[in-house]
Amino acid sequence: MLTTIHEKTQGWIMAVILGLLTIPFALWGVNSYFEYSGGTNVAKVDGRGVSVAAYRSALERQRASLEQAIGHAIDPRIFETPKFKQHVLNGLIDRILLDRAMTSQGYRVSNTDLAELIRHAPQFRNDGRFDLQLYRSFVQNSGYGVRQFEARVREERMQQQMEAGFVASTIISTDDVTALVRLMGETRVASYVVLKPQQFLAGVSVTPAEIKAYYAAHLDQYQTPEQVRVQYIELSAASLEKGINLSEQDLQRAYQDNIARYGTPEQRRASHILIALPPNASPQAANKALVEAQNIRARLLHGANFAQLAKEYSADAVSAAKGGDLGFVTPGSLEKSFMVALFSLKKAGDISEPVRTKFGYHIIKLTAIRPAVTMPFAKARAQVAADLRKRRALDRYYRESERFRNLIFEQSDSLAPAAQAFGLKVVESGWFSRTGGAGIAANQKVVAAAFDSSVLTQGHNSHAIRLGPHTLLAVRDVAHQNASIRPLVAVSTQIKQHLMMQAALAQARLASVSALKSLNQGASLAAVAKRRGLRVVGPVTVMRSQAQNLAPALVEALFSAGKPVGNKPAYGSADLADDGYAVFALSRVEAGSMASATVDLKNKAASMLAQRRGSDYFTDYLSGLRQKAKIKIYRNRL
């Protein structure tokens, strides 16, 4: 297991797999999966139905997410496979089972915690502050109502809590960490030569008959795909900003209404002493902590040194080491009850009553005040204008987007009416195929719309395509080319170059086999290189846990090779694909050690083990839920 943890959690393939596992959970509130009304279902879980509508929505959303993540590199046929459909359905079933388990086990996210999660989410913050308009825009453009979106956030948080519990329950021994650190910190020292195909090109030739035969056997490679050119118009909030005029009165009013945005809010420097309490502390424990906090405050009021008592009693080790100092804080940056107490203090030196937060009781000392600074209108004017223009453009976009959709549908034989109504320019694309192309054709939604039968064969406008949070686009086809086979004369040079390179690669492979044989029979790498006119690279030191300036195939081969015996190197080769073949001499292998490993590497190893085992436990737990549940799937409806 140790050797695969690092390798199996790297790369884009793993990212896509993780996306497949999490997308269904992240797209809908769990109630969206349930069908209580007796409608048509694709599955039932202990009597609860997964409706056809919810299943199809999940299919479409997961399809859209993968297309957005991978683009035209993904084969669209995958979305029609039974395996993909079953995977999506499994996600919905698992979500129902997990929701029931989380509820029965008492997992909860309070309204206060939910508000904190949303308020501190980076996508809803502007200049470091929560932006209500940004939040509303995000929710509206995500296709959710506010309640549905917040239910989704709540469920995701509950699942994180459950998964964290499995990770926290793992037992990672020192031997486990040591073994993984040794593996991650392992280094290998080697020298190598590369046999490039270009070295062998002069010795190969290709006949016209071979070119013709290859062409006949690979006609599909020389097919010009079906292509279209489209006209399109784009309605976006950004484009609408250009038509918005602002008066001086508008700017003055916007400045006054949002004056807090144009300056620095009051900041207060605080020190604190924390008497810790767990969130589920009993009333007796809470009262004991309160009494302790009150006693400490009484000592402070009688002249005791705050920094000294913080170092002695505070459970916040980081601030305690600095005498309780938290530095300067701004409104909203810490828990509400803490901030209310801090900003209620009148002057530097004042000490608060004990304040309860989810961490316990705090005794807060105000040590300094930085007054709020408001930027004068003249200096803020440009930013006020930009902010107001952006807000009005968004408002107009929300108002006009439905009219845009209606116009391109009602006037389906031309984009001109919609373009004229909104002052948009009709733009024409270059040629592109069903796999996409440049510009807007890099977006699979646009490609799908351009090749839709109503657009391609009936000559209609496409539907309004949502490209981003505040962008709609519509296309219509203006030219079409059927697929065709390119003539041999047009591709013969290309085929000749390909066949010569393949022949040269074959020669390079044979040469690498011969070189490796010579090394194993006692020749040195330097002698083999000299005989073939090659340059020896190295010795180089390669680490398993760090990126190298070497071909990945060579790194993999080095760490797969056996260890050298005595003074005799271990030899091997690596297929570098079109770059040829590498032949190497591995002279030294050194395992990583706990003694020389950095704290960061040790922590990383322990975290990887905990996450991996916690994930395994969670998977086993979910599998157990499925085994206990009565699940019926209507496969003819998938």
URTAMO-V338620 format. One record per backbone hydrogen bond with DSSP energy under -1.0 kcal/mol. NH is the residue of the N-H (numbers start at 1). CO is the residue of the C=O. E is the energy in kcal/mol with one decimal. If there is no record, write none. Layout:
nh=NH co=CO e=E
nh=NH co=CO e=E
This chain:
nh=4 co=1 e=-1.1
nh=5 co=1 e=-1.2
nh=8 co=4 e=-3.0
nh=10 co=7 e=-1.1
nh=15 co=11 e=-1.5
nh=16 co=12 e=-2.2
nh=17 co=13 e=-2.3
nh=18 co=14 e=-3.0
nh=19 co=15 e=-2.1
nh=20 co=16 e=-2.5
nh=21 co=17 e=-1.8
nh=22 co=18 e=-1.9
nh=23 co=19 e=-2.7
nh=26 co=22 e=-1.7
nh=32 co=29 e=-2.0
nh=33 co=30 e=-2.0
nh=35 co=49 e=-1.2
nh=42 co=50 e=-3.0
nh=43 co=50 e=-1.0
nh=44 co=632 e=-2.4
nh=45 co=48 e=-3.5
nh=46 co=630 e=-3.2
nh=48 co=45 e=-2.1
nh=50 co=43 e=-3.0
nh=52 co=40 e=-1.9
nh=55 co=51 e=-2.3
nh=56 co=52 e=-2.8
nh=57 co=53 e=-2.2
nh=58 co=54 e=-2.3
nh=59 co=55 e=-2.4
nh=60 co=56 e=-2.5
nh=61 co=57 e=-2.6
nh=62 co=58 e=-2.5
nh=63 co=59 e=-2.4
nh=64 co=60 e=-2.6
nh=65 co=61 e=-2.4
nh=66 co=62 e=-2.4
nh=67 co=63 e=-2.5
nh=68 co=64 e=-2.2
nh=69 co=65 e=-2.0
nh=70 co=66 e=-2.9
nh=71 co=67 e=-2.1
nh=74 co=71 e=-1.5
nh=78 co=75 e=-2.0
nh=79 co=76 e=-1.2
nh=80 co=77 e=-1.4
nh=81 co=78 e=-1.2
nh=85 co=81 e=-2.0
nh=86 co=82 e=-2.6
nh=87 co=83 e=-2.1
nh=88 co=84 e=-2.1
nh=89 co=85 e=-2.2
nh=90 co=86 e=-2.8
nh=91 co=87 e=-1.8
nh=92 co=88 e=-1.7
nh=93 co=89 e=-2.5
nh=94 co=90 e=-2.8
nh=95 co=91 e=-1.9
nh=96 co=92 e=-1.8
nh=97 co=93 e=-2.3
nh=98 co=94 e=-2.8
nh=99 co=95 e=-2.3
nh=100 co=96 e=-2.1
nh=101 co=97 e=-2.2
nh=102 co=98 e=-3.1
nh=103 co=99 e=-2.2
nh=104 co=100 e=-2.3
nh=105 co=101 e=-1.8
nh=106 co=103 e=-1.2
nh=107 co=102 e=-2.4
nh=114 co=110 e=-2.7
nh=115 co=111 e=-2.4
nh=116 co=112 e=-2.0
nh=117 co=113 e=-2.5
nh=118 co=114 e=-2.3
nh=119 co=115 e=-2.8
nh=120 co=116 e=-1.9
nh=121 co=118 e=-1.0
nh=124 co=121 e=-1.9
nh=125 co=122 e=-1.5
nh=126 co=129 e=-3.4
nh=129 co=126 e=-1.6
nh=131 co=124 e=-3.2
nh=135 co=131 e=-2.2
nh=136 co=132 e=-2.7
nh=137 co=133 e=-2.4
nh=138 co=134 e=-2.3
nh=139 co=135 e=-2.5
nh=140 co=136 e=-2.6
nh=141 co=137 e=-2.4
nh=144 co=139 e=-1.5
nh=149 co=145 e=-2.6
nh=150 co=146 e=-2.7
nh=151 co=147 e=-2.2
nh=152 co=148 e=-2.0
nh=153 co=149 e=-2.2
nh=154 co=150 e=-2.3
nh=155 co=151 e=-2.4
nh=156 co=152 e=-2.4
nh=157 co=153 e=-2.1
nh=158 co=154 e=-2.2
nh=159 co=155 e=-2.3
nh=160 co=156 e=-2.2
nh=161 co=157 e=-2.1
nh=162 co=158 e=-2.2
nh=163 co=159 e=-2.9
nh=164 co=160 e=-2.6
nh=165 co=161 e=-1.6
nh=166 co=162 e=-1.3
nh=167 co=163 e=-2.2
nh=168 co=164 e=-2.8
nh=169 co=165 e=-1.2
nh=170 co=167 e=-1.3
nh=177 co=173 e=-2.0
nh=178 co=174 e=-2.8
nh=179 co=175 e=-2.5
nh=180 co=176 e=-2.1
nh=181 co=177 e=-2.9
nh=182 co=178 e=-2.6
nh=183 co=179 e=-1.7
nh=184 co=180 e=-3.3
nh=185 co=181 e=-2.7
nh=187 co=590 e=-2.9
nh=188 co=542 e=-2.4
nh=189 co=588 e=-2.6
nh=190 co=540 e=-2.2
nh=191 co=585 e=-1.9
nh=192 co=537 e=-2.3
nh=193 co=583 e=-2.4
nh=195 co=581 e=-3.4
nh=199 co=196 e=-1.3
nh=200 co=197 e=-1.8
nh=203 co=200 e=-1.2
nh=204 co=201 e=-1.7
nh=211 co=207 e=-1.9
nh=212 co=208 e=-2.5
nh=213 co=209 e=-2.4
nh=214 co=210 e=-2.4
nh=215 co=211 e=-2.3
nh=216 co=212 e=-2.3
nh=217 co=213 e=-1.8
nh=218 co=214 e=-1.1
nh=221 co=218 e=-1.6
nh=222 co=219 e=-1.4
nh=224 co=484 e=-3.8
nh=227 co=481 e=-2.3
nh=228 co=432 e=-2.4
nh=229 co=479 e=-1.9
nh=231 co=476 e=-2.7
nh=232 co=427 e=-2.6
nh=233 co=474 e=-1.9
nh=235 co=472 e=-2.9
nh=237 co=470 e=-2.0
nh=240 co=236 e=-1.6
nh=244 co=241 e=-1.6
nh=251 co=247 e=-1.9
nh=252 co=248 e=-2.5
nh=253 co=249 e=-2.5
nh=254 co=250 e=-2.4
nh=255 co=251 e=-2.3
nh=256 co=252 e=-2.2
nh=257 co=253 e=-2.7
nh=258 co=254 e=-1.5
nh=261 co=258 e=-2.1
nh=262 co=259 e=-1.0
nh=264 co=373 e=-3.0
nh=267 co=370 e=-2.4
nh=268 co=329 e=-2.3
nh=269 co=368 e=-2.5
nh=270 co=327 e=-1.7
nh=271 co=365 e=-2.2
nh=272 co=324 e=-2.1
nh=273 co=363 e=-1.6
nh=275 co=361 e=-3.1
nh=277 co=359 e=-2.2
nh=281 co=278 e=-1.7
nh=286 co=282 e=-2.6
nh=287 co=283 e=-2.4
nh=288 co=284 e=-2.0
nh=289 co=285 e=-2.2
nh=290 co=286 e=-2.2
nh=291 co=287 e=-2.4
nh=292 co=288 e=-2.0
nh=293 co=289 e=-2.5
nh=294 co=290 e=-2.6
nh=295 co=291 e=-2.3
nh=296 co=292 e=-2.1
nh=297 co=293 e=-2.4
nh=298 co=294 e=-2.3
nh=299 co=295 e=-1.8
nh=300 co=296 e=-2.0
nh=301 co=297 e=-2.5
nh=303 co=300 e=-1.9
nh=304 co=299 e=-2.5
nh=309 co=305 e=-2.2
nh=310 co=306 e=-2.5
nh=311 co=307 e=-2.1
nh=312 co=308 e=-1.6
nh=313 co=309 e=-3.0
nh=314 co=310 e=-1.8
nh=315 co=274 e=-2.6
nh=317 co=315 e=-1.3
nh=320 co=316 e=-2.7
nh=321 co=317 e=-1.7
nh=322 co=319 e=-1.3
nh=323 co=320 e=-1.9
nh=324 co=319 e=-3.2
nh=326 co=270 e=-3.4
nh=329 co=268 e=-2.3
nh=333 co=330 e=-2.0
nh=339 co=335 e=-2.4
nh=340 co=336 e=-2.8
nh=341 co=337 e=-1.8
nh=342 co=338 e=-2.5
nh=343 co=339 e=-2.7
nh=349 co=366 e=-4.5
nh=350 co=347 e=-2.1
nh=352 co=364 e=-2.9
nh=355 co=362 e=-2.5
nh=357 co=360 e=-2.8
nh=361 co=275 e=-2.4
nh=362 co=355 e=-2.6
nh=363 co=273 e=-1.8
nh=365 co=271 e=-3.1
nh=366 co=350 e=-2.3
nh=367 co=269 e=-2.9
nh=368 co=269 e=-1.1
nh=370 co=267 e=-3.2
nh=373 co=264 e=-2.9
nh=375 co=262 e=-3.1
nh=380 co=376 e=-2.2
nh=381 co=377 e=-1.7
nh=384 co=380 e=-2.8
nh=385 co=381 e=-2.6
nh=386 co=382 e=-2.2
nh=387 co=383 e=-2.8
nh=388 co=384 e=-2.8
nh=389 co=385 e=-2.6
nh=390 co=386 e=-2.1
nh=391 co=387 e=-2.4
nh=392 co=388 e=-2.7
nh=393 co=389 e=-2.2
nh=394 co=390 e=-2.2
nh=395 co=391 e=-2.5
nh=396 co=392 e=-2.6
nh=397 co=393 e=-2.6
nh=398 co=394 e=-2.6
nh=399 co=395 e=-2.0
nh=400 co=396 e=-3.0
nh=401 co=397 e=-2.1
nh=404 co=400 e=-2.4
nh=405 co=401 e=-2.1
nh=406 co=402 e=-2.3
nh=407 co=403 e=-2.5
nh=408 co=404 e=-2.1
nh=409 co=405 e=-1.2
nh=410 co=406 e=-3.3
nh=411 co=407 e=-2.7
nh=414 co=411 e=-1.5
nh=419 co=415 e=-2.5
nh=420 co=416 e=-3.0
nh=421 co=417 e=-2.4
nh=422 co=418 e=-1.7
nh=424 co=419 e=-2.9
nh=427 co=232 e=-2.6
nh=429 co=230 e=-2.9
nh=432 co=228 e=-1.7
nh=433 co=436 e=-1.1
nh=436 co=433 e=-1.8
nh=437 co=441 e=-1.1
nh=441 co=438 e=-1.7
nh=442 co=439 e=-1.8
nh=443 co=440 e=-1.8
nh=447 co=443 e=-1.9
nh=448 co=444 e=-2.7
nh=449 co=445 e=-1.9
nh=450 co=446 e=-2.5
nh=451 co=447 e=-1.7
nh=452 co=449 e=-1.0
nh=456 co=452 e=-3.4
nh=457 co=453 e=-2.3
nh=458 co=453 e=-1.3
nh=460 co=454 e=-2.4
nh=461 co=412 e=-1.5
nh=462 co=475 e=-2.9
nh=465 co=473 e=-3.6
nh=467 co=471 e=-1.6
nh=468 co=471 e=-1.1
nh=471 co=468 e=-1.2
nh=472 co=235 e=-3.3
nh=473 co=465 e=-2.0
nh=474 co=233 e=-2.1
nh=476 co=231 e=-1.9
nh=478 co=229 e=-2.9
nh=479 co=229 e=-1.4
nh=481 co=227 e=-2.9
nh=484 co=224 e=-2.1
nh=486 co=222 e=-3.1
nh=490 co=487 e=-1.1
nh=491 co=488 e=-1.1
nh=492 co=488 e=-1.5
nh=495 co=491 e=-2.6
nh=496 co=492 e=-2.7
nh=497 co=493 e=-2.3
nh=498 co=494 e=-2.0
nh=499 co=495 e=-2.8
nh=500 co=496 e=-2.5
nh=501 co=497 e=-2.2
nh=502 co=498 e=-2.4
nh=503 co=499 e=-2.2
nh=504 co=500 e=-2.5
nh=505 co=501 e=-2.6
nh=506 co=502 e=-2.0
nh=507 co=503 e=-1.9
nh=508 co=504 e=-2.5
nh=509 co=505 e=-2.4
nh=510 co=506 e=-2.2
nh=511 co=507 e=-2.4
nh=512 co=508 e=-2.2
nh=513 co=509 e=-2.2
nh=514 co=510 e=-2.3
nh=515 co=511 e=-2.7
nh=516 co=512 e=-2.4
nh=517 co=513 e=-2.0
nh=518 co=514 e=-2.1
nh=519 co=515 e=-2.2
nh=520 co=516 e=-2.2
nh=521 co=517 e=-1.1
nh=522 co=519 e=-1.6
nh=523 co=518 e=-2.3
nh=528 co=524 e=-2.3
nh=529 co=525 e=-2.5
nh=530 co=526 e=-2.4
nh=531 co=527 e=-2.3
nh=532 co=528 e=-1.2
nh=534 co=529 e=-3.2
nh=537 co=192 e=-3.1
nh=540 co=190 e=-3.2
nh=542 co=188 e=-3.0
nh=544 co=186 e=-2.1
nh=545 co=184 e=-1.1
nh=555 co=551 e=-2.1
nh=556 co=552 e=-2.7
nh=557 co=553 e=-2.1
nh=558 co=554 e=-2.5
nh=559 co=555 e=-2.1
nh=561 co=557 e=-1.2
nh=565 co=568 e=-1.2
nh=568 co=565 e=-2.1
nh=570 co=586 e=-2.5
nh=572 co=584 e=-1.6
nh=574 co=582 e=-2.3
nh=576 co=580 e=-2.5
nh=579 co=576 e=-1.9
nh=580 co=577 e=-1.7
nh=581 co=195 e=-1.8
nh=582 co=574 e=-2.5
nh=583 co=193 e=-2.3
nh=584 co=572 e=-2.8
nh=585 co=191 e=-2.9
nh=586 co=570 e=-3.7
nh=587 co=189 e=-2.1
nh=588 co=189 e=-1.5
nh=590 co=187 e=-2.8
nh=592 co=182 e=-2.2
nh=597 co=593 e=-1.4
nh=602 co=598 e=-2.2
nh=603 co=599 e=-2.8
nh=604 co=600 e=-2.4
nh=605 co=601 e=-2.4
nh=606 co=602 e=-2.5
nh=607 co=603 e=-2.7
nh=608 co=604 e=-2.7
nh=609 co=605 e=-2.3
nh=610 co=606 e=-2.5
nh=611 co=607 e=-3.0
nh=612 co=608 e=-2.5
nh=613 co=609 e=-2.7
nh=614 co=610 e=-3.0
nh=615 co=611 e=-2.5
nh=616 co=612 e=-2.1
nh=617 co=613 e=-2.8
nh=618 co=614 e=-2.5
nh=619 co=615 e=-2.5
nh=620 co=616 e=-2.5
nh=621 co=617 e=-2.7
nh=622 co=618 e=-2.6
nh=623 co=619 e=-2.4
nh=624 co=620 e=-2.2
nh=625 co=621 e=-2.0
nh=626 co=622 e=-2.0
nh=627 co=623 e=-2.1
nh=628 co=624 e=-1.8
nh=629 co=625 e=-1.4
nh=632 co=44 e=-2.5
nh=634 co=42 e=-2.8
nh=635 co=633 e=-1.1
nh=637 co=634 e=-2.0
nh=638 co=635 e=-1.3
